[in-house]
Amino acid sequence: MNKPLGIAFLVIGIVLLVYGINAADSLASSFSKFFSGAPTDKSIWLMVLGGALTGFGLFTVVRR
């Protein structure tokens, strides 16, 4: 029961990471980097949440 849930978290986390990386390369994020030195909050949250879900999913899948 835990393996399918872990695989789902892993896939969703990877999708969020990819989406966050693409959002960090967007035009809005480029303007934000120019003026504040950091990408937009949306792209940061997508990458943080994607990393957390990927880690949790990987831990759930690998754990016995």
N, CA, C and O of each residue as an XYZ file, in Angstrom:
256
protein
N       0.817     -1.202      0.000
C       0.000      0.000      0.000
C       0.855      1.258      0.000
O       0.473      2.261     -0.603
N       1.998      1.224      0.661
C       2.838      2.408      0.739
C       3.624      2.652     -0.543
O       3.930      3.798     -0.871
N       3.956      1.585     -1.274
C       4.745      1.759     -2.500
C       4.022      2.579     -3.555
O       4.628      3.495     -4.109
N       2.750      2.300     -3.869
C       2.072      3.136     -4.866
C       1.963      4.603     -4.431
O       2.083      5.509     -5.256
N       1.738      4.829     -3.150
C       1.669      6.190     -2.642
C       3.041      6.870     -2.746
O       3.129      8.044     -3.108
N       4.087      6.142     -2.433
C       5.442      6.682     -2.560
C       5.806      6.994     -3.997
O       6.446      8.008     -4.275
N       5.399      6.125     -4.912
C       5.665      6.366     -6.334
C       4.888      7.599     -6.805
O       5.406      8.393     -7.590
N       3.656      7.760     -6.333
C       2.859      8.934     -6.706
C       3.523     10.215     -6.197
O       3.610     11.201     -6.929
N       3.995     10.205     -4.940
C       4.701     11.371     -4.404
C       5.979     11.653     -5.187
O       6.314     12.811     -5.437
N       6.680     10.611     -5.568
C       7.908     10.765     -6.338
C       7.631     11.409     -7.690
O       8.337     12.332     -8.096
N       6.612     10.930     -8.384
C       6.280     11.478     -9.708
C       5.791     12.922     -9.595
O       6.202     13.777    -10.379
N       4.926     13.195     -8.635
C       4.425     14.561     -8.452
C       5.568     15.500     -8.069
O       5.617     16.638     -8.536
N       6.478     15.034     -7.230
C       7.624     15.853     -6.842
C       8.521     16.179     -8.017
O       8.988     17.311     -8.143
N       8.767     15.214     -8.875
C       9.605     15.455    -10.048
C       8.924     16.441    -10.998
O       9.576     17.320    -11.561
N       7.614     16.289    -11.170
C       6.875     17.217    -12.033
C       6.950     18.639    -11.469
O       7.162     19.589    -12.223
N       6.781     18.795    -10.157
C       6.861     20.118     -9.549
C       8.264     20.708     -9.670
O       8.412     21.910     -9.894
N       9.292     19.875     -9.524
C      10.662     20.358     -9.699
C      10.886     20.874    -11.113
O      11.448     21.953    -11.301
N      10.456     20.120    -12.094
C      10.634     20.538    -13.490
C       9.854     21.820    -13.754
O      10.364     22.736    -14.400
N       8.624     21.891    -13.259
C       7.805     23.078    -13.449
C       8.438     24.293    -12.756
O       8.413     25.398    -13.298
N       9.000     24.089    -11.566
C       9.663     25.174    -10.844
C      10.924     25.652    -11.538
O      11.200     26.851    -11.563
N      11.688     24.740    -12.098
C      12.897     25.127    -12.828
C      12.525     25.909    -14.081
O      13.180     26.895    -14.420
N      11.470     25.468    -14.772
C      10.998     26.215    -15.950
C      10.462     27.587    -15.554
O      10.664     28.559    -16.282
N       9.787     27.681    -14.421
C       9.273     28.967    -13.953
C      10.408     29.904    -13.567
O      10.277     31.122    -13.689
N      11.520     29.345    -13.103
C      12.674     30.173    -12.734
C      13.346     30.778    -13.964
O      14.058     31.776    -13.849
N      13.128     30.189    -15.135
C      13.692     30.711    -16.374
C      12.717     31.591    -17.144
O      13.000     31.967    -18.281
N      11.582     31.925    -16.554
C      10.565     32.693    -17.262
C      10.930     34.182    -17.302
O      11.880     34.618    -16.652
N      10.175     34.936    -18.062
C      10.410     36.369    -18.201
C      10.165     37.095    -16.876
O      10.936     37.979    -16.503
N       9.103     36.728    -16.169
C       8.803     37.363    -14.881
C       9.910     37.105    -13.875
O      10.280     37.989    -13.102
N      10.428     35.905    -13.889
C      11.510     35.572    -12.971
C      12.798     36.312    -13.351
O      13.591     36.668    -12.479
N      13.001     36.540    -14.646
C      14.172     37.296    -15.082
C      14.109     38.738    -14.587
O      15.118     39.285    -14.142
N      12.920     39.360    -14.662
C      12.761     40.712    -14.125
C      12.981     40.728    -12.620
O      13.619     41.637    -12.090
N      12.456     39.727    -11.937
C      12.626     39.639    -10.491
C      14.098     39.462    -10.131
O      14.578     40.076     -9.178
N      14.816     38.633    -10.880
C      16.246     38.448    -10.637
C      17.015     39.742    -10.881
O      17.965     40.045    -10.159
N      16.613     40.500    -11.888
C      17.297     41.744    -12.223
C      17.147     42.767    -11.105
O      18.116     43.425    -10.728
N      15.920     42.902    -10.570
C      15.670     43.938     -9.572
C      15.963     43.494     -8.146
O      16.434     44.300     -7.343
N      15.703     42.255     -7.814
C      15.889     41.824     -6.423
C      17.008     40.813     -6.238
O      17.449     40.581     -5.112
N      17.470     40.214     -7.314
C      18.540     39.232     -7.204
C      18.060     37.823     -6.921
O      18.874     36.913     -6.766
N      16.746     37.626     -6.849
C      16.188     36.307     -6.558
C      15.051     36.019     -7.530
O      14.384     36.944     -7.994
N      14.824     34.747     -7.842
C      13.681     34.414     -8.702
C      12.360     34.667     -7.975
O      12.356     34.992     -6.788
N      11.258     34.518     -8.676
C       9.946     34.773     -8.075
C       9.650     33.768     -6.960
O      10.214     32.675     -6.911
N       8.752     34.176     -6.075
C       8.372     33.305     -4.962
C       7.729     32.020     -5.446
O       7.929     30.959     -4.856
N       6.954     32.115     -6.524
C       6.272     30.937     -7.058
C       7.280     29.871     -7.471
O       7.111     28.695     -7.149
N       8.326     30.279     -8.181
C       9.305     29.294     -8.637
C      10.084     28.703     -7.462
O      10.420     27.518     -7.474
N      10.368     29.512     -6.461
C      11.073     29.002     -5.281
C      10.210     27.979     -4.554
O      10.697     26.912     -4.179
N       8.919     28.296     -4.349
C       8.027     27.370     -3.650
C       7.822     26.077     -4.432
O       7.745     24.997     -3.844
N       7.734     26.186     -5.754
C       7.580     24.978     -6.567
C       8.804     24.070     -6.430
O       8.663     22.852     -6.325
N       9.999     24.656     -6.432
C      11.203     23.843     -6.310
C      11.354     23.252     -4.913
O      11.774     22.103     -4.772
N      11.016     24.022     -3.877
C      11.107     23.510     -2.502
C      10.106     22.378     -2.279
O      10.456     21.328     -1.741
N       8.867     22.597     -2.691
C       7.834     21.572     -2.518
C       8.135     20.341     -3.369
O       7.931     19.211     -2.925
N       8.616     20.559     -4.583
C       8.997     19.430     -5.435
C      10.137     18.624     -4.849
O      10.123     17.395     -4.908
N      11.123     19.301     -4.286
C      12.232     18.594     -3.648
C      11.785     17.801     -2.428
O      12.227     16.673     -2.210
N      10.905     18.403     -1.636
C      10.401     17.705     -0.442
C       9.578     16.480     -0.826
O       9.755     15.408     -0.246
N       8.686     16.629     -1.795
C       7.873     15.488     -2.217
C       8.723     14.402     -2.875
O       8.473     13.212     -2.683
N       9.717     14.808     -3.644
C      10.606     13.824     -4.265
C      11.383     13.054     -3.196
O      11.510     11.832     -3.272
N      11.893     13.764     -2.219
C      12.618     13.104     -1.131
C      11.736     12.168     -0.336
O      12.135     11.046     -0.024
N      10.537     12.624     -0.006
C       9.603     11.786      0.744
C       9.190     10.561     -0.063
O       9.127      9.453      0.469
N       8.909     10.764     -1.345
C       8.530      9.639     -2.203
C       9.656      8.636     -2.356
O       9.426      7.428     -2.317
N      10.866      9.130     -2.529
C      12.020      8.238     -2.651
C      12.253      7.462     -1.367
O      12.548      6.267     -1.400
N      12.119      8.146     -0.228
C      12.264      7.479      1.067
C      11.203      6.402      1.241
O      11.508      5.312      1.724
N       9.966      6.688      0.858
C       8.875      5.726      1.004
C       9.058      4.519      0.103
O       8.755      3.395      0.503
N       9.552      4.738     -1.112
C       9.732      3.640     -2.060
C      10.913      2.742     -1.654
O      10.838      1.521     -1.786
N      11.986      3.341     -1.166
C      13.199      2.577     -0.848
C      13.074      1.862      0.501
O      13.651      0.792      0.701
N      12.320      2.460      1.418
C      12.178      1.887      2.758
C      11.473      0.541      2.696
O      10.597      0.329      1.857
N      11.853     -0.357      3.578
C      11.237     -1.694      3.610
C       9.937     -1.676      4.311
O       9.284     -2.713      4.429
